[in-house]
Amino acid sequence: MDGPHLSRSCELSLHCCADGGSLSCTKTPQVSGVRVQLEMHALWQQFDQLGTEMIVTKAGRRMFPTFQVQISGMDPTAEYVLLMDFIPVDDKRYRYAFHSSSWLVAGRADVIAPSRMHFHPDSPACGAQWMKQTVSFDTLKLTNNLLDYNGHMILNSMHRYQPRFHVVYVDPAPNSHLNANRNFCSFSFPETRFMAVTAYQNHRITQLKIASNPFAKGFRTTDLQDRVGFSGPLDVWCPPEGRAESFTTKPREQRSWGSNTSTGKEDPAPLMVEQCGLFHHLKDTVGHNMESKDGDSVLAPTSFPSMPSYWDCLGPSQERDGLL
């Protein structure tokens, strides 16, 4: 990262340089040359243009995009501790206006919870270790539980926050506490600001997170007919859980519980999807009859044998097992 770009995206918090003094004259040599580059910078900018939102829950939720940085300029033999905290951007509470797709000020901010620091689990470590690979805070979790005892970062929902990254030099001198302000440097990236929410407000944020998060494959729409190796027609779909769908059979075909035979040869892929739809319909109509197109009915017993669940339908997990 070049100098001008670094000065634009990084703000150094220097308590002892409030008068405009330079970093080199106030910080120890072990931290004066430290430079930090934000990873996935382009993705963070995409979210920032839409207004980044981060989910907070009682149990704690990880951030996406994950805060990752590349560090340079450390003393390879010196030990450092890396940590993060979150500070409010302003003293306001917000609400989302769906008619205008924008955030509006709803009042003054709630009482700020006591500030916490999240230490990187590899701390402390020598500078050579920190610089040889990307530093990721993927274990950091956000919560709105004021009584949290798991060490998660406590944030207020509908408030804006700025993540801060700190590099602390572990000074082995016995009087190191006297130089505490000189042994650290802090960095903040404006594009990582976000709104803490309990549910995504902007649908475009939801779409971007689904599209860019590798762990959100289950929320992406997939056309099964485009899968490699699939040749049969797919005219029956598997409904989501909780939705009742009538189970229909193909003409001149009859199928009953415990029977593996039918009057015609059929494609196993549609059969599996049909069974999946039948399973969910039975869950919603236990003890009732289900009418099919030809007038036959299937009685859903109180206790029925194990059938394939929604997650047993054709999907990425079966592709990895080589079923397709």
N, C-alpha and C positions, 0 to 999 in steps of 0.2 A: 504494500500500500504506500502510495507516495505521500509526501509531507502535507500538501494542501488538503487532500482528501481525508487524511487522518485528523487534521485540525478541525475539519467540518463535522465529522461524525463522532469524534471523541471529545468529551469535556473532562478535564482533569480537575478533581476536587482537591484543592490544596489549602488546608486550614492555615498553614503558616505562610502562605503566599498571597494573602488577601490584598496586600498592597501592590500587587502586580509583579512581584519578584519572579525570576526565572526558576524553572524546575531544578536546573543543575546546581544552583547556588543554595538551595534549601533542602534538597533531598540527598540521601546517602548515595554513593556511586552504584550501589547494588540495585537501586530502583530508578535512578535518574534517566537511564537509557532504555527503560522498558517501553515497548510498543505493543499495542494490542490491535488485532484485526478481527472484525466480526465475520464469522462464517455464515454462509447462506444469506449474504447481504441482499441479493436480488429478491429472494423470497420474503425477507423481512420488509423490504420496500413495497412489495405488492400488498402485503397485509396492511402496512401503514397507510397506503393510499386509500384503502377502504375503511380504515379505523379498526385496528387490531383489537380483538376480544379474547380474553382468557377465562376459561371456566374455573370457578372456585366452588368447592364442595366441602361438606363437613368432614369427609374422610380424607380429602386432599386429592388434587388432580395435577398431573404433570403438564408442563407447558408445551405448546406446539405453535410455532417453531421452537425447537429446543435452543437454549442459549449456549452457543459454542463459539470459542475464540481461538485464534492462533497467536501465540506470544513470541516475541523476539526481544533481544537486548538484555536478557538476564545474565547474571554471573553464573556460569555453568556449575560452579562448585558450591555456591551459596544455597541455603535452604529458604524456601518461600512457602507461605500459606496463601491459598486462593479462596476467596469467599464472595458471596453476593448478598445484597439486601435490596429492598424496594422502598422507594419514597413516593409520597403523593405528588402528583404534578401540580395540583392546586388545592384550594380549600373548598371545592364544590362537589355536590352530588348531582348525578345526571340521570336522565331518563331518555328512552329511545322513542322518537316520533316516527311511527311506521308510515304515516301519510307522506312525510317528506324524506324518509330514510336518512335521518340525521339525529345526532345527539343534542339534547337541549339541557340547559341547567335547570335542575329541579329544586335547588336550595343549597344550604351550606352543608359542608361535609360532616359526616358522622364522627364520633370520637375516634381518634386514631389508636389502634391497638399498639401495645409496646413493640418497639422495633426489634426484629430478630435478624440474625446473621446465619446464612447457610454456608457451612464450610464444605469445600470440595472433599469428597471422601479420601482422596489420595494425599491430602495435606498432612504434614509438611513433606515436601520433596525438593530435590535439588533442581536448580535452574535447567540443567541439561535435560532432565526428564520432562519438565513442563514444555520445553521448546521443541522436543522431537516429534510431538504429535498434537492433534487438535484436543483442546480441553473442553469437555462437555459437561454441562450441569443437568444431565438427563435424570438424575434422581431427585431433583428439586420438585416439591409439590406445593400447590397453592390451596389454602383453605380459608373459609369464612367462620371457622369455629374459634371463638374467642377463648375457649377453654382447652384448646388443642395441647396435647402433651407429647406429640410425636415429633416435634421440631419442625413442622411445616411452616411456611411463610403465611402469616395471618393478614388477610386483606379484607377490605370492606367492598361488598358488591356495589356496582354502579359508581365506582370511583376510578379515577385514572392514576396509573402508577408508572414510574420510571425505574427499570432495573439498573442497578449499579454493580460494577465489577471491581474488586479490590485485590491488589497484589501487596502482600505484607512480607517484608524481609525479616527472617528469624535471626535477630542479632544475638550472637553468643556472648556478648560483653555482659558483665554482671550488672552494669548500670544502664541496660538497654531501655528501661522504662523512661529514662530522661530524654531519650531521642525517639520517642514513640511517633511523633508527628513527622519525623524525617525518614522513617523506615517503611513507609507505605505510599502507594499512589492509587488513585481511583479513576475509573473510566466509565462513562455512560454514553450510550448510543441512542440518539433521539428516535431513530426508526424502530426501536424496540418498545416504545411506550405502548400501553394497552389499557383497555377498559376491563375491569374485573366484573364478571357477570356470572349468574347461576345458570343461565341458558342463553345460547346465542340469540342476539337480537337482529342482526343484519344477515339476511339469507345469503348474501354474497360471501360473507365470511365463512358461513357453513360450507358453501360450495367449494371455496378455495381450500379449506382445511381437508375436505374429503378428497379433493383432487391431488393434494400435495403430501398428505400424510400416508406413509406406507402402511400404517396399521389401520387404515380406514377402508380397506378393500371391500369389506362386507357391506358398506353403504353405497358402493358404486353400482350403477346399472350395468348389467352385462347381458349381451345377446347370446344365448346358448347356441343359436344356430351358426354363429360365427366361430365356434370353437373348432380347433383342428381335430379332425377325425370324426366329427359328428355328421352323419349323412341322412338320418331319418327326420321326418317332419315333427315339429313340436307344436301341437295344437292344443295342448292342455298345460296350464301353468300352475305353479305351486303358490297358494295364497299365503300371506303372512299369518303369523300366529294370532289367534283371537278373532279372526274373521271367518264366518261360516260361509262355505261355498258348497253348492250341490255337487255331488259326485255323479258323473255321467259315464256310461260305458259306450264303447263303439257299437254300431249296429251288429246284430247277430253274435254278440259276445256277452257272456255272463261270467261274473267273477264273484266268489263268496269267500268268507273267512276260512282259512285253513286249506284253501284249494289252490293248486299251482297250475291247473289246467284251464284252457280256454278253447273255444271252437276254432280260432284262427291263429296264425303265427303273428306275433306282434313284436314291435321294436322295444327293447328293454328300457331305453331312455324315457319315452313317454310313459311307460308303465310305472317307472320309479316315481315320476312326477305326479302321476295320478294317485299312487299310493300315499304320497306325501300330502296331497290335498285331502284325501279321505281321512287321513290320520287327524288332521286339524279339525275337520268337520265333526269327527266323532268326539273330539275333546269338548266341543261346544254343545253337543247334542246328546250327551250320555243318557241312555234310558229312553231315547226316542227313535222312531223310524225315520229313515231317509228315503225319499222317493227318487227313483231314477227316471230317465226319459221314457223307458218302455214300460213303466208302471210297476216294475219290481221294487221291492223294498229291502233294505238291509237293516237288521236290528242291531243297534249298538249295545253290546252287553255291558253290565256294570264293571266287569273286569275283563279286558280283552288282551290278547297276546301282544307282545312287543312289536311295534311297527316302526318304520323309519321316521325319524323326526324331521323337522324343517331343515336342520343342519346336515341331514343325510342326503339331501338333494344334490344334484350335480353341481359341483362347485370347485373352487381352487384347491381345497384339501384333497379331493379325489383326483384332481389332475396331478398333484404331487405324488399320489400313490400309484400313478400309472393306469388309472381306470379308464381314462379317455385317450 
